Amino acid sequence: MADQANSQQEEKTNLHPRNAHRNRYDFKALIKTLPDLKPFVLQNEFAYLAIDFTDPEAVKALNKALLKQYYGVDNWDIPEGFLCPPIPGRADYIHYIADVLAEGNNRVVPTGKTVKVLDIGVGANCIYPLLGHKIYGWDFVGSEGDYIAAAAAKKIVEDNGLAGAIDIRKQTSYSNIFQDVIKPGEKFDMTMCNPPFHSSSKEVKEKSSRKWKNLGQDKGAALNFGGRNNELWYEGGEPRFLNKMISESVQYGRQCKWFSSLISKKTTLDGCYKSLDYYKAADVRTISMSQGQKTSRILVWRF
């Protein structure tokens, strides 16, 4: 916990230059914004104010404070057990795809309602639409296959008066990704996704147990950032999910200018490149992204 908390205090120069979270968290200001955060804030051995990042309730309180202070999201909550995402890393994804969109706009990031983005698997937290709309004013469609998650995301949208900017759509089939979500004739500037990257619930539990053991704590398979099965794993893992996404994206190449997805495992990329080559993608990019010691990448393509 000490290393994790301390890493949050250092300047995060590996984050995107426009990311508002590159500097240390100002916990005094965050507590002023959200007094409910105060019980979770402590002083670590480095004399910094911090939270226990192994405590899911502390992580959720921090998210609420960050969303309220930096993005004006006054009402945000998620049902127990659902994924509670780290805000800085999620903001990075938004900023990097904004750079891609800027290439077709005289190198200026396009803003406002004319930009429409599709978030595949929006989750109960609705984080990408919230950040994308608050930072750049984009309109979003968020698809979700889980009824509880879809209802929670819709409640966040309604509670913050964003129904005119963010549309939550229920994906009726777990076997489809874009199908049944993108309407005939509908156009998107970008699609994005944070796919489940484990291949089974067993794998999730084993990795979580190893993480706690490495931190010197005995919390079994507990998840400090939460996450339900459909948020964390997909049969066949990340490679199979991405192959499905790529193969289905071919049908919507005329309706979506760009497609993108986070890639957690570097080993997944080779299969993605082969699939995109097979389907004759016109342009393929890989954008490196890191937060602390965690490295991931964004795969971007178009037809």
N, C-alpha and C positions, 0 to 999 in steps of 0.2 A: 504493500500500500504506500509505503514511504516513497519509493522510486516513482510510482505512478502519480502520486500527488505532486511530487517535486517537478516531474516533467510537465505537468500542467501549468506550473508557475513560470517556467522559462519562456522566453520569447520563441514563438513557434515559427521560425523563419522558413520552415519547409512547407508551410501552408501557402495558398495562393496569395499573391500580393494584395488583392482586394478583399481578402477575408478579414472580417472585423474582429476575429479572435486570435490574431497573431501575438498579441501581448498577454501578459499575466491577467488572470481573472481578478477583477477588482471586487473582492467579496464584500467589502463594506458598502460599495455602491449597489451590488446585487441584493444584499440584505435590505437596503433601503427601498429597493424596487419591490422585493418580495420578502416581507418579514418572516414568512414561513420557512425560509431557507436557514435562518439563524441557528436553530438547534442542531443542524448538521455540520456547521462550520467549526473547525478546530484549528489549533496551531500545531503544525508538524515539527519534526526535529530540526528542520532547517529554518525555523522561526517564520515560516510562511503560513498564512491562512489557507486552509484547504478543506476538502471534504474527504470522507472515506469512499473512494471509488468502488469499493467492494460492496457497498450498501446500496441496493436498488432504490430505496426511498430517497436517499441523499442525491443520487444521480437524477432522479425524476424532479426533485426540488430545484436542482441546479438548472435543468433544462427549462423549467417553468420561468425561472428568473432570467435566463439568457434570452428566451423568446420574448419576454415582456420588455426587457430593457433595450435590446438591440433591434427588435423587429415589430414592436407594438402589438404583439399577440397577447392579449389580456387573459384569454380563457383557453387553457390547454391542459388536457389530462388524458390518460389512457387507462383502459381496464387492466386490472391486475394480471400479470403474467405476459403481457404483450411487450414487444420490442420497444425499448426506450433508447433512441439513437443518440450518439454523441454529436452535438450540434456543429462544432467546427469542421469535422470531416464531411458532414452532409452539405454544409455551405460550400466547401471546396468543389464538390461535384457540380453544383449550380454555376459557380464562377468559371469552371473550365469549359462547360458546354456553352456558356455565354461567349467565350473566346472563339469557339468554333462558329457560332452564329454571326459573330462580328466579321468574319472573313467575307461573308456575302453582303456586308453592309458598310463598305468602305472602311473596314477596320474599326468601326464604332459598334459597341454592343447595342443591339436593338432593344428597346424598352417599350413597355405599354401593352395594351390589350391586343394589338395586332399580332403579337407573338403568342403562339399556342403550343403548349407542351403536354405530352402524354406521359404520365408516371405509371408504369406497370407495377402493380403490387404496392399500392399507396400505403397500406398498413393502417393500423388504428391511430398511429401518431401523425399521419398526414404531413410529415415534415418537409418533403421536397416541394409540394405545392405552396406551403406556407412561406418557405424561404424564397422560392423563385418569384412569388408574387410580391412579397414585401421588399425584396432587393431590387427587382427589375420591372415589376408591374405586369409580368406575364400572366396570361390566362392558362389554367390547367384543367386537364381531365385526369382523374385518378381512378384506376381500375383496381378492384379488390375482389377476391374470391371468397373470403371469409365474411359471413354475415355480421358477426359481432364487430370485426375490424371495420367493415364498411360503414356500419351504423355509428361507430365511435368517430371515424374520420368525418362523416357528414355532420355530426354534432359539433365538432370543432369548427368546421366551416360556418355553420349557422350561428354558433355562439359568438363568433368574431365578425359577423356581418359580411362574409365573403362568398355568399351563394352566387353572386353575379360573376365571380372570377374563378371559382373552383367548383368543378362538377365531379361528384363521386359516382362512379358507375359500378354496379355489381357485375363481376364476371361470372356468368352462369355455368361455365364449364372449366374444370381444372385442367382439361387437356388442351385448352386454347390459351393463347397469349394476346394477340391482337384481334383475332376473330371475335365477333359479337361485342367488341368494345368500340372499335373505329366504325363510325357510321358511313353509309354510302355518300361519296362526295365530300366528306369531311377532310380537312387539311391540317397537318401538324408541321411545325418547324423542326421539332425534335421529339424523340421518345427517349425515356430514361428508365432505368431499372436497377434495383439493388437485389439481385437474385439470391435465393437460398443456395448456400455453397457447400453444405454438408450432404452426404448421400443417405443418411439414415438417422433416426433418433438416437441409436446406439452410439454413433460417431459423435453426435453433439454432446452426449453425457460423458463420453470418454475424454474428449478434449477439454471440457469444462473441469472435470476432476483433475486432469493433469495441470491445468492452469492454477487451480487453487493450491495444489501440492507444491508447485514451483514458487508460489507466493508464501509458502509456509503456513497455510491455513487449511483447516479441515471443514470444507463446506460441501463436500460431495459433488453433485452435479448441478448445484445452484448456479443460476445465471444472473450476474449483477446487472446486465443490461436487458434481461428478460428475453422473451421471444417464444412464440408458439411454434408448433411443428411446421406449419406451412411457411413461416417466416425464416426458418433456420435450415430446413432440409427438403430435398427433392429427390425422388428415386432416380439414381444415376448421378446425383450430385450436380455441381455447377456445369461440367462439360455437357451433360445431356440437356440441361435446361437451356444453355446458350445455343446448342445446335438446333433445338426446337425453335427458339426465338429467331435465329437467323433464317431458318428455312421458311418460317411463316412471314418474316418481314418482306420476302420477295414479292408477295401478293400485294403489299401496300407501299411499294416503292414509288408509286405516283402520288400517293397521298401524304407521304412523310418525306420531308427533305433529308433528314438525318435520323439515324437510329443510334442508340448508345446503351451501354450497360457497364456497371462496375464488374471488374474481374478480380476476385480475391486471390486466386491461385495462378501463379505465373505459368504453370504447366497446362492450364486450360487454353492458353492463347494459341498454341500450335494447331489444335483442332479447329478453333474458330477461324484462323487464317485459311485453313484448307477448305472449310465450308464456304467462306466468303469468296474464295477463288473459284470454287465449283459453281456458285450461283452468280458469278461474274459481277461482283460489287465494283462500282466505278471508283470508289475512294474508301480507303481503310486507314484509320489512325489508331494509335495506342498512346494514351496520355498517362504518364506516371504520376502518382499521387501518394503522399505519405503524411502520416500524423504520428509524431513521436517515433516509436520503433516499428510501427505498423506500416507496411507498404502495400498499396493496391494499384490498380490501373483502371482506366476507363477505355473501353473499346468503342470506337465510333465508326460508323459506316454509312454509305448511301449507294443507291443504284442509279 
